[in-house]
Amino acid sequence: MCSFQNDSPARSRSSAQALYRIATTFSREGGDEWRPSGVVQRAGAASRGARPAACDARVHLRWGRQPSGTTFTTGGSSMSGRITRTLSLAGLVLGLVVPAHLGAQQARDGALPVPDANNHVELMVPMRDGVELATSVYVPEGDGTWPVIVERTPYSKARGAPKGQRLTAAGYVYVHQDSRGRFRSEGAYEPYQTDIADGYDTVEWAATQPWSNGKVGVTGRSAMGIHANLTAAGAPPHLAAAYVVTASESLFDESYFNGGVFREHFRGNFMRLQGKEDQIPIMKSRSIMDEQWKATDLIHHRRNITVPMFNLGGWYDMFAKGEVGNFVYLQNHGLDGARGNQKLWMGAWGHSPLDGDLEYPGDIPLGPRTFDFELPWFDYWLKEKDTGIMEMPAVTYYHMASARPGHTSSLNGFRQGDSWPPPSTMTRFYLQPGGGVSKTRPSGDTMAVSYVHDPDNPVPTFGGANYNNNRDFPITVGPVDQRQIGDRPDYLRFHSAPLDADLHVQGRIDVELWVATDVPDTDFMVKLVDVYPDGYEAIILDTALRTRFRYGREPADVEMMKPGRPTLLTIDLWSTSNTFERGHRLGVHVASSNAPRYEVNPSTGEAPGRSTLASRKATNTILLDQRRPSAIVLPIVAELPPAVDIP
C-alpha cells in the first residue's frame, strides 16, 4: 500500500477521501506499467513492470492558492512540468479551490470542504499514444464507489459545473473531458479522428479508478453526442450504456454534406467561427468517401456496439437521419447487449429553435427536454434500479399535423410503437406535367418541364433542417412558409388537388426523379411540403443530391452526366411522421439551388472546392412521361396509433 503526502494541516478524511484518491490513484497504461494518474511521466520516473510497492510514488497536495512552481514528485523525481504550471496560473492545484471564507473555518475545525460542482479535481489523463487530455472529475459527497458518467466535449469542460452538480447529487461520478487538441487538452485538433480510441481509453481509465464501481455510461448532445456514439463504437469493456441527443450516424453525409452537396451555412459558418475560413475549399474538396472519413463515421463502426443506447432527436434536426438510422440498425441488427435494448424519442424539434408560423401543441422544446430521461436511463443500466424506462415502448415520436396558431389539429401529439417505421404501404404520387401531384401515372410520351439554374442567382433558403448557429449569418429553421421564395422560373412547385381524406405518412421517403441536363454536373434540391388551405407552404422534409454522386460516394461511384441523356435519380428525403389533412395539398418542390443552406453548384464539372472556371448556367429538365415518370414514394399508414400523454 503506497501512502501519499499532503502538505496541509490535518483534515477530516470522511467527505474528501474520494478527492484524495482521484489525485493519487494509479492507472494501468498497458502491459504492467503503472503510474500516478494525471502526472506526466518523465524518463526514469518509473520502471516498466514495477507496480507501486511501499511508497514508490508521492503526490503532494497543497490546498488553496499556490505560487508558480508547485511540484509533484513520483519515484523520488521532482516534476514541475506543464500541468503544474498551468494549474498554478489559475491559483489552484488539481482544480481544488478553497475560497477564503472556507479557509478560516478550515483552520478552526480542520474540515475539508465538501466537493461540489465548483470544487472538483482536474487531471491530465493519458491516452494510449501518450497525449494527455484535460479531464474534470466531480465526485459525490462521502466515501464509497459510484457509477461513472463520461462526457467528452470540443466546447470546453469549464461549462460542466451545473451538470456535475446534478449528477453527483444523483449518485454518479461525472467525468468531463476536453477532446484532443481543444482548450487544455494536448494533441492536435482533428475533429473526431481519434475519438473511438480516446473514448475507449477514457472509459477504461474511469472504470479502474478507486471512486468507480466499474460501471460507466457515456452521454452527450450534438458534438458531445457524436463523441458518445464513437466511444460506444469502440466497445470499451466497462461501458454499460449510452445516452445520445441529436447526433449523426455519418459526419460525412449529415454534418458536412447532404447527397454530396456541401452544407455551406452550417459547416462553412462553423469553420468561419473558428477562424478557418481559408480551409472551407479544402473541406469542399473532400466530398468523396475515403479512409479518413470512414474513421469518423458511425455507420462504419456501429456493428461493434454492445450497449443499450437512448437516442433522442427531432424531425427538423439536421441529424434526424442518423438519430433514426442508428436506432433502427442497433435495435434490429446490433450485437448482444445492443439488439433489442434501444430507445428512440423524436420530437417536433430542430437543432436550434423552430421558425415559421406553426406551433406543435403538447411538445416540450428540445432544450428543457434534453436530459429528461438521462437519469432514469442510467439508473436502470448502471444502478439496476427499476425506473420503468424499459417498460416504455421502444419508440416515442411526435406526430405532426395542421399546426397554425389557434387552429391546431387534434392529430398533433406523441405516439408510441415497438418499432420504426410503423407498418405502411409504399405509395407513389406522380409529378404531373401541369404542376400537379397524384397517384395517376402520366400517360404521355414526351412530357417534361425545364428551367435554368443560374449560379449567380440562387434560390434563397427559407427553413428546413438547418442550425442557426451564427448571429452574423442567420438562417431560418423548420416549417417556414415557402411562399417567401416567390414565383421563380427556377423553382418548380408540384401540388396535389385538395385532399378529400387525411393522408398519414410515417417512415422514410424517397423521391424518384428522371432528369436531364446540358452540363456535366448539377444539383437537385427536393422538398416535401404541406400546403395549407390558406396557402401556407410548410416544409416537412428537404435535402439535396449532386448528380455526379447519384450512384454513391466511393471513388469508383462518381460519374458525370452525359448532356441531354435522361437519368434516374433516387433521393433520400429522410423520415417523418406527418398527416396531410383533409383540405390540405401534398406538395413537392424542385430546384437546383438552396442558398445559403447548400453550396451553389457552378455547373462547370470541376472538382468541388477547386473551381477555376467561370460558373455557367445550366438548363435542367424533369421528365414526366409514361416511360420515365417522376414520383415521390410515401409510406402511407391506414390508421394512427392512439395519442399518449407525455408529462
N, C-alpha and C positions, 0 to 999 in steps of 0.2 A: 504494500500500500504506500503510495507516494504522498507526502504531505506538501502543502503549499503555503507559502509565506504571505501574510497580509501585513503590510507596513502601516497599519492603522490601529487605533485603540481597540481594545477588546469589544466585540459586539455580539449581540444575540445571534445565534445560528438558525433560529427557527424559521423565520419567513424568508431569509436571504440565502439559505444554503443552495437553492437552485441556481441563483445568480453566481455564487462562488463556483459551482460545478460547471456552469457554462464556460467560464473563463479558464477553467483548469483541467477540463477533461481531455483525454487522448482520443484521437480518431485514427482509424486504420486507413492508410493511403493506398495500400496494395501490398500483396505478399504479407510479410510480418513486420513491416515498418510502421512504427507508431510515433506520434509526436503531438505536442500540445496543439489543440485546435486554435486557429486564429493567430498563430505565431509563425512568422516567416522563418523557415528553416535555413540556416546557413551551413556552408561546408564545415564538416567536423562537429556540428552541433549534436548529431546523434549517429549511432552506428546501426546499419541495417541488421535486422534480425534481433535487436535488443529491445525487449519490452521494458517499461519502466519498472525499476526494482525499488530499493529502499527510498531513494529520493533522487532519481535521475533527472528530474526536471523541477524547476521552480518558476512559479508565476507570481510576480509582485503585484498586488492590487493596492492602489492608492486612491483614496476617496476624496472627492471634491476637486478643486482646481489645482492643476499641476504646472510647473514650469516646463518649458520645452526640454526634451532630452530624457523624459521618463523612460525607464529601462525595463524591458522584460529580460529574464535570464532563463536559459534552458541548458541543462547539461553542464552548468558552470560557465557557459559562454555568454557574454553580455551582448544584447542586441537592442540597439536604439534605432531601428530601421524606420521605413516609411510609415508603417502603420502607427507606431507610437507618435511620431512627429505629427501626423495628420490629426490624430485624436487630440493631441495636446493643443493644437491650434484652436480647437473648439472648446478647450477648457475642460476636457474630460478624459478619462481612461476607460476603454472598453464601453463607452456610452453610459457609464454610471454617473448620473448627475445628482449632487446633493445640494439643494437650494440652501441659501444662507440661514433661513429661519429654521430649517431642519438641523443645521449643524449645531446650533445651540442646544436643542433638545437632545441631540445625539451625545453631546458632551456630558449632559446631565445623567441620562439613563443608559447610554451605551447601545441603544436600539438602532438597528439599520432600517432605513426607510423601506416600507413595503413596496415591492415592484409594481408599477402600474404602467399605463400606456406611455408615460413620459419618462419612465425610469427603467430602461431596458438595457440590454447588452448588445454591443456591436462587435462582430467578429469578421475576420477575413478568412473565408472558408476555401480551402484548396480544391481545385478541380484536378482531374487525372493528368493534365498536362502541366501542372504547376501554377497556372494562373489562379489568382485568388479573388474571390467575389465578396464584396461588402454585404454583410448579412446582419440584419437586426433580429434579435430574439426577444420575444415577450413571453414571460413565464407566469403562470398563476401564482397567487399567494400561497405560502405554506410549503411543506415538504411533500414529496411524492413523485410519481411519474405520471405523465399525461400523454394522450394522443397529440399529434402534431399536425398543423395545417400549414402548408408551404404555399407561398405566393411569390412569383418572380416577376419583376417589372422593369421595363426600359424607361419608366417615368419618375424614378426616384423613390426609394423606400422611405424617404423622410416624410412621405404623406401617410405612413401606415399607422400612426398613433391611434386614431379613433378605432380602426379595426382591431388593433392589438388590444385595446381596452375591452372591446366587445367579446372577442374570442377568449381572452384569458378569463373574463368573468364567467364564461360558459364552460370553463374547464379544459381549455386547449392551450398548448404552446403555439404561438404564431411566429413562424419563420418568414421574414420578408426580405427579399434579396434583390439588389440591383443586378440586372443582367450584364453579361460580359461587355466590357467597354463603356458602360454607362455610369455616370456620376462617380461613385467612389470605388467601383469595381475595376480591376485590372483587365488587360487584354484589349484587343481591337473590337470595335463595334461593327459586326457584320450581322444584321438583323436575322435572328432565328437560325443561323447556320450551325451553331454548336448547341442548340437548346435541348436536343434529345440527350446528349451526353451530359451537359451541365445540369439539366433537371434530374437525371438519374443520380449523378454524384451528390447533389444536394439532398435528395430524398434519403439516400442511403446514409449520408452523414448524419442527418437529423434523426434517423431511426436508431442510431447507435449511441446517442448522447445520453447521459445519466438522467436527464429530465424527461426522456422519452420512454413510452411504454412499447415502442416498436411499431405502432400503427400510425401511418402517415396518409394524409389526404392532400390533394392539390386543388387550388381554386384560382379563379381569375375571370375578369371581364375584358373583352376586346383583345388588346395585345397580350394582357396577362392571361386571358383565356386561351390564346394561341400557345403561349408558354406551357400552360397546363396540359393542353392536348398533346404537345410534343413530348412533355415529360412522361405522360401516360404511354405514349408510343414507344418509349424506351424500355418499358416494362420493368421498373425497379422492383426488386423482390418485396420490399416493405411497403409499397404503395397499395392502399386498400380501397380508395375511392377518389373520384374527381367531381368537381362542381364547376361547370363551364358556362359562361354567359357571353352571348353574341360573339362567337369566334368561328373562323372559317375552317373548312376542310382542305382548302387549297389556297395558299398565298398567291400562287401563280395565276389562278383563274378566278379569284374572287377579289383579292386585295389590290393586285397590280393591273390585271387585265380582266376583261369580260369578253369571251369569244375572240381573244386575240387583239382587242382594242384597248389601248392604254387608258386607265382611269385618270384622266387629266386633272380633274378638280381634286379628288381625294388624294391620290398618290402624289401628284405634282405639287399640290399645296403642302403636303406633309414634308416633302423634300425642301420646299422653299422655307418653311418654318424652321428647318434645321440648318439653313444656310447652305444647302447643297443643290441650288438651282442648276448649277453647271453640270450636275450628274443626271438630270432628267433625260437628255437624249440618250445617255448610256443605258438607262433603265428601259426606255422605249425600245432600244435595240435588242433587249433580252426577251423578245416575245415568243421565242421557240423554247420548248421544254429541253432542259439539259440536266446534268447530274447535280449541279448546284441547286437548281430549283427542286429537284426530287428530294434533296436533303432536308428541305423545309416543308414539304407538302405532306400533310397528314394522310392523304389518300394513298400514299406510297408506304406508309408505316403502320397504319391503324390495325393491320392484321395481327400485330404483336400485342395489342391492348388486352389486358386480362382483368380489368376492374370495372365496377359499376360507374356510370357517368350520368350526371344530371345535365342535360343540355337545355338552356333557356335562351330563347331568341324572339324575333318578331318578323311578321310578314313583310314589313318595309325595311328590314335591316339589310345592310349591304352584304352581310354574311349569311343570309337566310338559307341559301343553297346548302352551305356546309352544316348549319345547325340541324336541318332536316336530314341531310345526307349522312352525317356522322351517326345520328341515332339509328336510321334505317339499317345501315351496314352493321353496326355493332350489335343491335338488338337481334338481327336475323343471322348474321354470319360471323360474329365475334368469337373469340376463344372462350373457353370455360372461365367463368367469373364475370365476363362481359356479356355474353349472349343471354338474353332474357332479363337482364338486370339494368336496362337503360330506362331513362325517363326523358320525355320531350315536353317542353312547355313553350308554346308560341302565342305571343300577344299581337295586338294590332299596333306594333311599335316600329320605329326606325332606330338607327344607330344614334341619332340625335332626335329631338322633339319633332313631331309632325307639323307640317304647314298645311295650308288649304282650309277650305270652309266645310270640313266634316268633323264629326266627333263620334267616338265609339263608346256608347254608354256601358258602364259596369266594368270597363277596363281600367286598371291602375297603370299609370305611366311606368316605363321601364325603370327609371331611377329609384323610386320607392320600392318597386317590386324586386329589384335585382337580387337581393340576398334573402328573400323571404323563406326560401327552402334550404338555404345552406346549412344551418344548424340542424334541422330535422334530418337532413340527408347524412351529414357526418355523424350525428348522434346514433343513427341506425347502423352505419357501416364501421365506425371507429369505436363506438362505445357499446354496441349491441343493445341499444335501447329500442323498445318497440314504440316508435314515434308515429306509426301509422302511415308513413310516407310510401312504403312499399305496397300498401293496400290501395293506393291511388292507381287508377288505370295508367297504362304506360304513356299515353298521350293526352295532354290537355291543350286545347287550342281555342283561340278566339275566332269565331265565325263572323265574318263581316257581311253587312247588308246595307241598305239605304241609311245614310248617316248625316243628312242635312240637319243642322241645329233646329230643334223644335219639331222635326218630322222624322225622328229616328225610328227605324223599324224594330219590331219586337224580335226579329230574327237575329239581331246582333246579340252576341253573348258567347260565353265559354261552352264548349262541348268536350266530351271525353271519349276515348276509344282505346282498344287494346293494341292497335297497330296503326301505322301510317304507310301509305294512304288508305282511306276507307275503301271498301268495295265500290267500284264505279263502272260506268260504261264509257269507253273512249269514243267520242263522237266528233266527227269532222264538221266544221262550219266553214263553208267555202266563201272566199272573197269573190265578189261578183263584178262584172265589167262596169256596171253603173254606180259602183261605190257601195254596194250592199253586202250583207253577210247573211248566209242562210245555209240550211242543210242540203240544199239542192245543188248537185254538181253542175257546173257550167256545161252548156250543150254546144257552144260554138267551137270553131276550129282554129281561129286565128285571133282571138281576143286578147288584148294586153293594154296596159297603161304605162306610160313612160314619164319621166321627169328628169330635170337637170340638177345634179349636185354641184354646187359652186363652193369650193373650199374657203373662198374669201367671204362667203355669206352663209354661214352655217345656221341650221335650225337651233334656236335657243332652248336651253333646259328649263323646264318647269316641273319640279317634283321628281319622284321616283325614289329608288333605293340609294339615296345619297347620304353623305355625312357632312353636316355643316360645321366644319372644324376650323374655319379661319374667318374672322370678322372682316378682314380686308378683302376677302374674296368669297362673299356669301353665296350660298346655293340653297334652294328650297328642297324640302324632303317630303315624301309621301304622296297622298292622293290629291295633288294640286290640279286645278282646273286647266285642261289643255287648250281651252278656247283662247287663252292668252297668246298662244303661238300665232293665231290669226289664220287667214286663208292664204297659205303659201302654196305655190305650184309644186314645190319640192317636199310637201308634207301631205301624204295621202291618208284620207280618212275612209275607212270602210265601216259602215254602221248597219246593223240589222233593223228591221221594222220593230216597232214597239212589241215587246214580248207579251204573249197572251197568257203566260203562266210563269211562275218563278223558275229560274234555272239555277240549280245548286251545283257549284263547281268546287271540287275538293281533290287536290293532288297536283302532280306535276303536269305542266302544259308545254306542248311543243307547237311550233309554227313551221309549216312546210311551205317554202316559197320557191316557185320556179322563177328564175331571174335571168337576165342577160345584161351585159354592159359593153361599152365601147372602150374601156380602159383595162389594163392588166390587173388592177386590184381596186376594190371599193368596199364600202361598209354598208350593212343594212341594220337599221335600228327598228325594233318592233315593240309596240306597247299593246297590252290588253287594257281596255278602257271600259268603265261602267258609265254609260251615258244616261243621265237622269232626265226625267220628263221635262224639267225646266232648261235642259241643255247643258248642265254642268258635266264636264268630261273628266272623271276621276281616274287617274292611273291606278290600276291594280298591280300590274307587273310590267317591267320593261328591261330590255337587255340589248346586246349588240353582237354582231358577227362580222369579222373581216373575211372577205371571200377567199383569200389565199390560205386560210386556216379551216376551210369548210370540211376537210377530211381529217383534221386532227392537228395537234400541236407539236408532234415529234418532227425532227428534221425531214424525214422521208415523206411526211404527210403534206408538206407545203406544195401547193400547186397554183400557179397564176391562172387567171381567167383567159379564155380564148374570146376575143372580141366578137360579139354577136351570137355566141353559142349558148343556147338555153342550158341552165344548170340548176339542179335541185339543191336548195339549202334547207337543212333541218336546224332550227334554232331553239335551244332550250330556254324557255321563259321562266324556269324555276317553278316553285309550288305556291299555292294559295288555298284559302278557304273563303269563298265569297258567294253570295246569292245575287244574281242579276234579277231583280224583282220584276214582277208583272208591271208593264208600262215603261220599264227601262229599255234601253237598247244595248246590245252587245257590240262593242267597238274594237276594231283592230287598226292601229295607226302604223304607217310605214314611212321611213325616211332614210337618208344616208348620212345624217349628222345629228348630233345631240350635244351641243357645246354650252358650257364647259364640262359637262359630265364626262364626255369622252374626247380623246384626241381626234382632231379632224383629219380624215384621210386626204392627202394631197392628190391622189389619183395618178401618181407617176409610176407606181410599181416598184419604187426603190425600197430598200430595206428600212423598216421603221427606225426612226431616230437618226437616220443618216441621209436625209434628203438634201440633194444639191441642185435638183432641177426645180424650175418654177412649177407651182401647182397648176393643175388644169381642171377644167370642168369635165364631169362625167355624165353621160346620158344612161340612166339606169331604167330597166324595164321589169315590170312584174307581169308574168304570164298568167292568164285567167281562162284558159280554154279547156276543152274536154280532155285532151290528151295530157295536158300539163296544168292541172288545177292547183291553185294555191289555197291553203286552208290553215285554220287553227284547230288543234286537236284538244278537246276539252274532256276532262274526267267528270262525267255527269253522275250525280248521286240522286237516286229517286226520292229518298226521304232522309232528312237530317236527324241525327240522334237528338235526344232531348237536351235542352239547355241546362246548365248546372250553376248553382250559386257559388261564387268564389269569394271568400271573405277578404 
